[in-house]
Amino acid sequence: MRNGTKKRATLAAAVLSTALVAVSLGSGTAAYAGVTAPVGNVGKFKQSFVENFSTTAAANGAFAKTYKNSWQPYPDAGQYSSGSQISSHDGLMDVKLDGANGAAGTFGTPTGAWSHVGGKFTVRAKATGGDGNGAAFMLWPSSNTWSDGEIDFPEGNFEATPMAFQHSMTPGQEANSTMISSGVNWRAWHTYSVEWIPGKSMTYSVDGKVIRTTTTDVPTTAHRYMFQVGNWGASGHLFVDWVSTYDYVG
């Protein structure tokens, strides 16, 4: 994503990679069939934001107004039409996939969403339908400078395995990335977390189980936590049960 638009090759084709790690965690357990949004701090991370989408709100204005302090959508232009595609019901954020309109935006408050330097970022999500389409949940530099570091998790086509992609921070080599398999699938509810200690490490977890910790290409500047969904593929839905962010306090 550069200048507000990010063309993710992994959602349509392939990504250059410097490493591949596959970890099998199965397809989820009943223990994660009704996981509630977390409340409280976790170790070195202080909770700064949580949203569980408990208020029903329709698309085309109501959702944006209801969740104005939790969700900062991209403007409805070009491939993104978040206003028409996103609603909430039954305690879920519902991103409608229709093959014609994508959606994108940042989680958090209007002032606090852009200033994360380290932290923990967790989302509980699943997808139904949408084959050929996909999503990227990511930490993207607020500077919009790609070499400041791009962290994607989970990312991938909905008929495939969600992956983590930790991109090179070397200017000119940003398309290269370390790839890490989640070992699960989009069709069941899973909780995906990234713990970021600036300049030191990124730790990726699925359903509370660590799948990999990396110590190279770890960002040190302000990022935002967001997602993008494409505007191609079959119809379906991306559902977000809840999202929570934490500040790194050391």
C-alpha positions as CSV (number, residue, x, y, z in Angstrom):
1,M,0.0,0.0,0.0
2,R,1.6,3.2,-1.1
3,N,-0.1,6.7,-1.1
4,G,-3.2,5.1,0.3
5,T,-3.4,2.3,-2.2
6,K,-1.7,-1.1,-1.6
7,K,-1.7,-3.7,-4.4
8,R,-1.1,-7.0,-2.6
9,A,0.4,-9.6,-4.9
10,T,-0.4,-12.3,-2.4
11,L,-4.1,-11.7,-2.8
12,A,-3.9,-12.2,-6.5
13,A,-0.6,-14.0,-7.3
14,A,2.6,-14.5,-5.4
15,V,5.0,-12.5,-3.1
16,L,8.8,-12.6,-3.2
17,S,10.1,-14.1,0.0
18,T,13.3,-14.5,1.9
19,A,12.0,-17.3,4.2
20,L,9.1,-19.7,4.6
21,V,8.0,-21.3,7.8
22,A,4.9,-23.6,8.0
23,V,3.4,-24.4,11.4
24,S,0.4,-26.7,11.7
25,L,-2.1,-25.7,14.4
26,G,-5.1,-27.5,13.1
27,S,-8.4,-25.9,12.3
28,G,-9.4,-24.4,15.6
29,T,-11.1,-25.8,18.7
30,A,-14.4,-25.4,20.4
31,A,-12.7,-23.3,23.0
32,Y,-12.4,-20.5,20.4
33,A,-16.0,-20.7,19.2
34,G,-17.2,-18.0,21.6
35,V,-14.2,-16.0,22.6
36,T,-15.0,-12.6,24.1
37,A,-13.1,-9.4,23.6
38,P,-10.2,-9.1,26.0
39,V,-10.2,-6.6,28.8
40,G,-7.1,-5.5,30.7
41,N,-3.3,-5.3,30.2
42,V,-1.1,-8.2,29.0
43,G,2.4,-8.3,30.4
44,K,4.4,-5.5,28.7
45,F,1.4,-4.3,26.8
46,K,-1.2,-1.8,28.1
47,Q,-4.6,-2.1,26.4
48,S,-5.4,1.1,24.6
49,F,-8.5,0.2,22.5
50,V,-11.1,-2.5,22.2
51,E,-14.2,-2.8,20.0
52,N,-16.6,-5.6,19.9
53,F,-19.2,-4.2,17.5
54,S,-22.1,-4.7,19.9
55,T,-24.3,-2.0,18.3
56,T,-26.2,-2.9,15.1
57,A,-25.6,-0.4,12.4
58,A,-26.4,-0.5,8.7
59,A,-24.1,0.4,5.8
60,N,-24.2,3.6,3.9
61,G,-23.7,6.0,6.8
62,A,-25.0,4.4,10.0
63,F,-22.0,2.2,10.6
64,A,-19.5,5.1,10.0
65,K,-21.4,7.3,12.4
66,T,-21.9,4.7,15.1
67,Y,-18.2,3.6,15.1
68,K,-16.6,6.9,14.3
69,N,-14.4,6.5,17.4
70,S,-13.3,3.0,16.4
71,W,-13.1,2.8,12.7
72,Q,-11.5,5.3,10.2
73,P,-12.4,4.2,6.7
74,Y,-10.6,5.0,3.5
75,P,-12.6,7.5,1.4
76,D,-15.1,5.9,-0.9
77,A,-13.1,6.2,-4.2
78,G,-11.5,3.9,-6.7
79,Q,-11.4,0.3,-5.6
80,Y,-12.6,1.0,-2.0
81,S,-16.2,1.6,-1.0
82,S,-16.2,1.0,2.7
83,G,-19.3,3.0,3.2
84,S,-21.5,0.7,1.2
85,Q,-19.8,-2.6,2.1
86,I,-19.5,-2.4,6.0
87,S,-22.3,-2.9,8.5
88,S,-22.6,-4.5,12.0
89,H,-25.1,-7.0,13.4
90,D,-25.1,-9.8,15.9
91,G,-22.0,-8.4,17.5
92,L,-20.0,-8.6,14.3
93,M,-18.4,-6.2,11.8
94,D,-19.7,-7.4,8.4
95,V,-17.6,-6.6,5.3
96,K,-19.7,-7.6,2.3
97,L,-17.8,-9.0,-0.7
98,D,-19.5,-8.5,-4.0
99,G,-16.7,-8.7,-6.5
100,A,-17.1,-5.0,-7.4
101,N,-16.3,-3.0,-4.3
102,G,-13.4,-3.4,-1.8
103,A,-13.1,-1.9,1.7
104,A,-10.3,-0.5,3.8
105,G,-9.7,1.4,6.9
106,T,-7.9,1.8,10.2
107,F,-9.0,0.6,13.7
108,G,-8.9,3.1,16.5
109,T,-9.8,6.7,17.4
110,P,-9.5,9.6,15.0
111,T,-6.4,10.9,16.9
112,G,-5.0,7.7,18.3
113,A,-5.1,5.3,15.4
114,W,-2.0,6.6,13.7
115,S,0.6,6.7,16.4
116,H,1.4,3.1,17.4
117,V,5.1,2.6,18.1
118,G,5.2,-1.0,19.3
119,G,2.3,-2.8,20.9
120,K,0.0,-5.8,20.6
121,F,-2.6,-6.0,17.9
122,T,-5.3,-8.7,18.0
123,V,-8.3,-9.5,15.8
124,R,-10.8,-12.3,15.8
125,A,-12.1,-12.9,12.3
126,K,-13.4,-15.4,9.7
127,A,-14.7,-15.4,6.1
128,T,-17.5,-17.1,4.3
129,G,-17.5,-17.4,0.5
130,G,-15.3,-14.9,-1.3
131,D,-13.2,-17.4,-3.2
132,G,-10.6,-15.5,-5.3
133,N,-10.8,-12.6,-2.9
134,G,-8.8,-12.0,0.2
135,A,-7.9,-9.7,3.0
136,A,-4.8,-8.2,4.6
137,F,-4.8,-7.1,8.2
138,M,-1.6,-5.0,8.7
139,L,0.6,-2.6,10.5
140,W,1.3,0.1,7.9
141,P,3.7,3.0,8.5
142,S,1.9,6.3,9.2
143,S,4.6,8.0,7.2
144,N,3.4,6.0,4.1
145,T,7.1,5.2,3.5
146,W,7.2,1.5,2.7
147,S,10.7,1.0,4.0
148,D,9.6,2.0,7.5
149,G,8.2,-1.5,7.7
150,E,5.1,-3.4,6.7
151,I,3.7,-6.2,8.9
152,D,0.8,-8.2,7.5
153,F,-1.2,-10.8,9.6
154,P,-3.4,-12.4,8.8
155,E,-3.3,-12.0,5.0
156,G,-4.3,-14.2,2.0
157,N,-7.0,-15.4,-0.2
158,F,-10.1,-16.7,1.7
159,E,-9.9,-20.2,0.1
160,A,-6.2,-20.5,1.3
161,T,-4.3,-20.4,4.5
162,P,-3.8,-17.0,6.2
163,M,-0.2,-16.0,6.3
164,A,2.1,-13.5,8.0
165,F,4.3,-11.4,5.8
166,Q,7.1,-9.3,7.4
167,H,8.5,-7.1,4.7
168,S,12.1,-6.0,4.2
169,M,12.9,-2.5,5.5
170,T,15.8,-2.1,2.9
171,P,14.8,0.6,0.4
172,G,14.2,-1.0,-3.0
173,Q,13.7,-4.4,-1.5
174,E,10.4,-3.9,0.3
175,A,8.6,-6.5,-1.8
176,N,10.7,-9.2,-0.2
177,S,9.2,-10.7,2.9
178,T,9.5,-13.4,5.5
179,M,6.4,-15.6,5.2
180,I,4.9,-17.5,8.1
181,S,1.9,-19.9,7.8
182,S,-0.8,-19.7,10.4
183,G,-1.6,-23.3,9.8
184,V,-5.4,-22.5,10.0
185,N,-8.0,-21.3,7.6
186,W,-10.3,-18.4,7.1
187,R,-13.5,-20.5,7.3
188,A,-13.4,-20.9,11.1
189,W,-13.1,-18.3,13.8
190,H,-9.5,-17.6,14.8
191,T,-7.8,-15.0,16.9
192,Y,-4.7,-13.5,15.3
193,S,-2.1,-11.5,17.3
194,V,1.1,-9.6,16.6
195,E,3.3,-8.4,19.5
196,W,5.7,-5.7,18.4
197,I,8.7,-4.6,20.5
198,P,10.2,-1.7,18.5
199,G,13.5,-2.5,16.9
200,K,13.7,-5.9,18.7
201,S,11.0,-8.4,17.8
202,M,7.7,-9.3,16.2
203,T,5.8,-12.3,17.7
204,Y,2.9,-13.9,15.8
205,S,0.2,-16.0,17.5
206,V,-2.9,-17.8,16.5
207,D,-5.5,-18.6,19.2
208,G,-3.0,-17.8,21.9
209,K,-0.3,-20.1,20.5
210,V,3.0,-18.5,19.3
211,I,3.9,-19.6,15.8
212,R,7.0,-17.5,15.2
213,T,9.1,-14.7,16.7
214,T,11.4,-12.7,14.3
215,T,14.1,-10.2,15.1
216,T,15.0,-8.7,11.7
217,D,13.2,-5.9,9.8
218,V,11.4,-4.8,13.0
219,P,9.9,-1.3,12.7
220,T,10.7,1.6,15.0
221,T,8.4,4.3,13.8
222,A,4.6,5.1,14.1
223,H,2.2,2.7,12.4
224,R,-1.5,2.2,12.1
225,Y,-3.5,-1.1,12.4
226,M,-5.8,-1.6,9.5
227,F,-7.2,-4.0,6.9
228,Q,-7.9,-4.0,3.2
229,V,-10.2,-6.3,1.3
230,G,-10.1,-6.6,-2.5
231,N,-12.8,-5.9,-5.1
232,W,-12.5,-9.1,-7.0
233,G,-13.6,-12.8,-6.6
234,A,-16.8,-14.5,-5.6
235,S,-19.4,-12.9,-3.3
236,G,-19.2,-13.6,0.5
237,H,-18.4,-11.9,3.8
238,L,-15.5,-11.1,6.0
239,F,-16.6,-11.0,9.7
240,V,-14.7,-9.3,12.5
241,D,-15.9,-10.3,16.0
242,W,-13.7,-7.9,17.9
243,V,-10.4,-6.0,17.7
244,S,-8.0,-4.8,20.4
245,T,-4.8,-2.8,20.5
246,Y,-2.2,-2.3,23.2
247,D,0.7,0.0,23.7
248,Y,4.1,-1.4,24.5
249,V,5.2,-0.1,27.9
250,G,8.3,-2.3,28.4
